[in-house]
Amino acid sequence: MNFFVRSASLHGYAALASEAGANTAALLARCGLPETVLQNDDLLVPADRFCMLLEITAAETGRPTFGLELSARQSIAILGIVGNLLCACSTLGEALQLLRRFLYVHSQSGQIDYSISGQQVVVVFTPLVSHEGRAAQVIDLTLALGLAIVSRLVGGALTGLTVYLSHQVRPEDAGRYRSGFGCPVLFNQDNNAVVFPTQLLGRRVSPDASLLMSFRESLLRQQALQRAPDLVGRLEIALRQCIPLGDVSIQQFAELMHVPVRTLQRRLAQKNLSFRSLLDSARLELARRYLRETSLPVAAIADLLGYGEAAAFSRRFRTLTGESPLAYRNA
């Protein structure tokens, strides 16, 4: 199966790699990646090439802590619309559930799961890709960034955490890991995990959750307003961003763009469009992208596009294109 990550996962890569003395253009070319992946947050990057890029960069620069260092250049903002949903959660436990459900929208380089053992929560990250048997950089980046995001959500560092990493590190780098993660780190373990007390699940997300709408507005400014000066263009881009997370309604987008619903409907009608037609178009564009560029099962794609079941997605896809999703994928 082919997995992908959003190119936002490479935020900060060029600067850090250059500081380490790397030729970023040459490394990207070696991994079969265009330089545009560093300029657009929403390109789909093959997860195995993403992993390869981090691993060879760490090796070429002699910086085995490259993934850990890269995490310090990133923030919750790289998660895009998933990030603002996390900000809207009430508790850390709710945020963790949401991240487990929606991480694949942003990155399929690995999967997150968690369980409760006694008085401890064990959050395990399992990488789904590797380069020559290694995925240390993806693991370090994911877990370190994850902890930084959690601290941001709850308004301060958590206590009582321990990080477990499956790879070994040089003795001289152990201190960097403790500093980077802000807690004890154990190496050469069976899993890659973060363990913390169960009572932290009830930790309230900070008042920043009230800034959900401003987070969305910022997202639109960065990814839509600069590229689409008209209202309809902004709506089309916003639809593609929000469809994978459900709750797609004309009321939601009218509020997002600060216009009354009737005004939005009138603007669309002036161009012989409707919200439903734009929604269909955005879903179809995403469906084709997922079918051609990934190996996601049709049922998973249906879920990503907000359909209640795979059969409903297949019927609508056939109505719009004249062929089934599988026929389109195999053509």
Steps between C-alpha positions, in 0.01 A plus 500: 500500500618852419488753784538875481564804717402862444800704391441722806689225685816645344450846651839623618689226317679722248633743761614227739662291228679803357628596844639147529687545171272292279415566136121482531436502125733204450348305789147561373601386153662190643170413664302573185327804651445837327606818677135610500441274802679771701276775363148360528358348818234290329690282255487125556848363563556122491565409862788267416679784316431733791662246731790452258560875483523534877722196538751591229509862617583383852770269363652747250521781756613284790198617698328187638272733698372667181138389547504615861644837398245536220216459750613822668446685168138386476178559690134405509451725196649238264202275575275742316132447561576205732687742722206731545279205589749406770477855634124456530523191723405530866755264653827332416319167484260634239789646299681167508195319369462752218867476406481121488201527269623774267882480493484320165350812341832674564746211501494130428865445592379325813202440721420592858318285749469509874392284788462531875704273720429545867557865579693570181410592144724346235498683166676294234621629163557230239687614187357364175800589285876471528817558302745211499334371813514831689228747594671671795460850356127462438458355848695778671324772301153360563532437872689821580261714300206317652615580852562864406148525358350345812685749719368780280145371528497478879694820553810354662733204528363170628664313784555132564575411137747245368591451135596158362691475171578183308829627360831548672684833505855612556580561869585861423151555353303363796490839669358662188212256506424568864509872429299472178226289651511669839480171688691174552568306179575127481665353190513162330147421615239268350269787396502869429274642763416776744379390843326735743260489799132443419391812686659711227225386262268736683736796468304786347600642166612858557281804428667513160221267393283812479721612210373222274346739252810718483706184438277421204521855374879482518491175304289663232726803479805281450353245261204666331488875508835545329401264222132578454392865526129433446255350746415197287869416455558519875199277558631238257838484676340498846276210399798289398661576837197420714327210323721229659389616845123494445246759611486659156206739473433831332435653842848400617673655200291815498607557860861423411496765228302755699207522260130416552384169355268678255785719378715195434214328318440811290870530407500137394178539300651795313753253360239229441639300791365355821660385821406142412666522160822638652490231769460231234786648298733520801415146608558372148838672476609351833360158408701491178810611690463230765416228245794581272767606749436265793403140567237591757203260497181639346332484841773723650467747214124509550558586865753770409247658267220505755280224357310287747601179324712379211194411292374860511841625385516244219152594376578872499838446332336292229230764449760774458755309291320208341729243660561342839783612731686171444464527123641853514791385718585209271464690172 
